[in-house]
Amino acid sequence: MALETDLLIDRRRLKRRIALWRAFAVLLLLAGGLAWALKGLPDGLGGGHVVRLPVEGFISDDRKLAEAIDKLAKEDGAKAVIVSIDSPGGSVGGGEMLHNALLRLRERKPVVAVMRGTAASAAYMTAVAAERIWARDSTVTGSIGVLLQTPDASDLIARLGVRMETIRSGPLKDQPSPFRPLSDEGRAALQGVIGDLYDQFVGMVVAGRKLPEERVREVADGRVVTGRQALAAGLVDAIGGEQEARAWLAAQKGVAEDLPIRDLELRGAAERLVGAAWKGAMKTLVSEWLGVDGVRLLWQPAP
C-alpha cells in the first residue's frame, strides 16, 4: 500500500514538472515572438537599430544578398548600415553587384564601411560605395586592378602523346585555352576586356573617393597598401573601426551610439529556427556525447 502511495506522489511531482516546463516553453515562445515583432517598430518602442553587413571571404555575385540589401532600404527600424569588410576580393561581377546595391541603399540610409584585416580588390570596390571608410593601420587594402589567369598545359599534353582537336566558329572562340598557347590576336582581345574592366574599377574609385583620375591611376597598378598608406593616398577617410564609425554616425547623421547593432540576416525566420535547433542538437549529440564519453560508452576496456 505504501508503495502505491509513493508511486502516486512521484507521478504528481512528474506532472508538475512537465507543466512547469510547458509553461516555460510557452513564455519563451511568446517572448521570442514579441522581440521579433518589435524589430519593425519606431525608436521609442525599441525598434531602432544599426545594421552590420558582414562582407567576408570570396565575393561572388550573390542574388540573395543583393535582394536583402534592397529590402533593408525599406526597413524603417534600420537607421544606418556599417559594412564590415574582411575579404581578399572576388569576382568583378560580385564586387560590382555589392557596389551598386550599396549605392542604392545610400539613397535611403547612411552607409559607412569599416575595413578589418583585409579589404582588397573587389572588397575595396565594395568599400568605395560607402559614404565614409575606416581602416586599421595594418589593414591590407588597395589592389585596384583586374586579373585573368589561365593555365597552358600544351607542353605536358604533347609529352603525354595527346593531341586536342578543336573545331571553332572563329579564331578567338577557344581563347584562352589550356590546350594551346594564347595567340597574339587572342592576347590582344583579352587585354582589351581586362582594360575595360579596369577602367570601370578606376571609375568607381574616382566617383566614390572624389579623387582626380590621374591620382587614382597612380596607385591603381594592382599594388596592395596598408591602412596608413591608404589614408595618405586618399583611399580611406580615417584610421579606426566600428566604434569610430558609430561616433561619426552619431555626430554627422544623428544615429544614436547606444542603438543596438544587428547583423544582416539572409535567412528567414523558419530557416533561422531550424538552423538554431540543428546547431543545438549537433552540439549536444556530437560535441558533448561523442566528444566527451562516446567512445567509452560504446566500448569500455576491461580493468
Residue pairs with C-beta under 8 A, 6 or more apart in sequence:
36 269
38 45
38 46
38 47
39 47
39 49
39 77
40 47
40 75
40 76
40 77
41 47
41 77
42 48
42 76
42 77
43 79
43 259
47 76
47 77
48 77
48 79
48 256
48 259
49 77
49 78
49 79
49 259
49 260
49 261
49 262
50 78
50 79
50 80
50 81
50 82
50 246
50 249
50 255
50 259
50 260
50 261
50 262
51 72
51 78
51 80
51 81
51 82
51 261
51 262
51 263
51 264
52 81
52 82
52 84
52 242
52 261
52 262
52 263
52 264
53 69
53 81
53 82
53 83
53 84
53 263
53 264
54 84
54 86
54 263
54 264
55 83
55 84
55 85
55 86
55 87
55 98
55 123
55 126
56 85
56 86
56 87
57 87
58 87
58 88
58 89
58 90
58 91
58 94
59 87
59 89
59 90
59 91
59 94
59 95
59 98
59 122
59 123
59 126
60 90
60 91
60 93
60 94
61 91
61 93
61 94
61 97
62 94
62 97
64 266
65 97
65 98
65 101
65 266
66 97
66 98
66 101
68 264
68 266
69 101
69 102
69 104
69 105
69 264
70 101
70 104
70 105
72 78
72 81
72 105
72 109
72 264
73 104
73 105
73 107
73 108
73 109
74 108
78 109
79 109
79 110
79 255
79 256
79 259
80 109
80 110
80 111
80 112
80 249
80 253
80 255
81 102
81 105
81 109
81 110
81 111
81 112
81 264
82 112
82 113
82 114
82 242
82 245
82 246
82 261
83 102
83 111
83 112
83 113
83 114
83 126
83 127
83 130
84 114
84 116
84 242
85 113
85 114
85 115
85 116
85 119
85 123
85 126
85 127
86 115
86 116
86 117
86 118
86 119
87 118
87 119
87 120
87 122
87 123
87 126
88 118
88 120
88 121
88 123
89 95
89 120
89 121
89 122
89 123
89 124
89 143
90 121
90 122
90 123
91 122
92 122
92 146
92 197
92 200
92 201
94 122
95 121
95 122
95 123
95 125
95 126
95 201
96 125
96 200
98 122
98 125
98 126
98 129
99 125
99 126
99 128
99 129
99 204
100 129
102 111
102 126
102 129
102 130
103 129
105 111
106 129
106 130
106 131
110 131
110 249
110 252
110 253
110 255
111 129
111 130
111 131
112 130
112 131
112 132
112 133
112 134
112 245
112 248
112 249
113 119
113 126
113 127
113 129
113 130
113 132
113 133
113 134
114 133
114 134
114 135
114 240
114 241
114 242
114 245
115 123
115 127
115 133
115 134
115 135
115 136
115 139
115 141
115 227
115 236
116 136
116 139
116 241
117 136
117 138
117 139
117 140
118 139
118 140
118 141
119 126
119 127
119 135
119 139
119 140
119 141
120 140
120 141
120 142
120 143
120 224
121 143
121 144
121 145
123 141
124 141
124 142
124 143
124 144
124 205
124 235
125 201
125 204
125 205
127 133
127 141
127 236
128 204
128 205
128 207
128 208
128 209
129 204
129 208
130 208
132 237
132 238
132 245
132 248
133 235
133 236
133 237
133 238
134 236
134 237
134 238
134 239
134 240
134 241
134 244
134 245
135 141
135 227
135 230
135 231
135 236
135 238
135 239
135 240
136 227
136 239
136 240
136 241
137 226
137 227
137 228
137 239
138 226
138 227
139 226
139 227
139 230
140 224
140 225
140 226
141 224
141 225
141 226
141 227
141 230
141 235
141 236
142 219
142 223
142 224
142 225
142 229
142 230
142 235
143 222
143 223
143 224
144 201
144 202
144 205
144 216
144 219
144 220
144 221
144 222
145 198
145 201
145 220
145 221
145 222
146 194
146 197
146 198
146 201
147 194
147 222
148 176
148 190
148 193
148 194
150 176
150 177
150 178
150 182
151 178
152 178
152 180
152 181
152 182
153 178
153 179
154 178
154 179
154 180
154 181
157 163
157 164
157 179
164 179
164 180
166 174
166 177
166 179
166 180
168 174
171 183
171 185
171 186
172 185
172 186
172 189
174 180
175 182
175 183
175 185
175 186
175 187
175 189
175 190
176 182
176 186
176 190
182 190
198 220
201 220
202 213
202 216
202 217
202 220
205 211
205 216
205 220
205 235
206 212
206 213
206 216
209 216
209 234
209 235
211 234
215 233
215 234
219 225
219 233
219 235
225 233
225 235
227 236
227 239
228 239
230 236
231 237
231 238
231 239
238 244
242 261
246 255
246 257
247 257
249 255
249 257
250 256
250 257
265 272
267 275
289 297
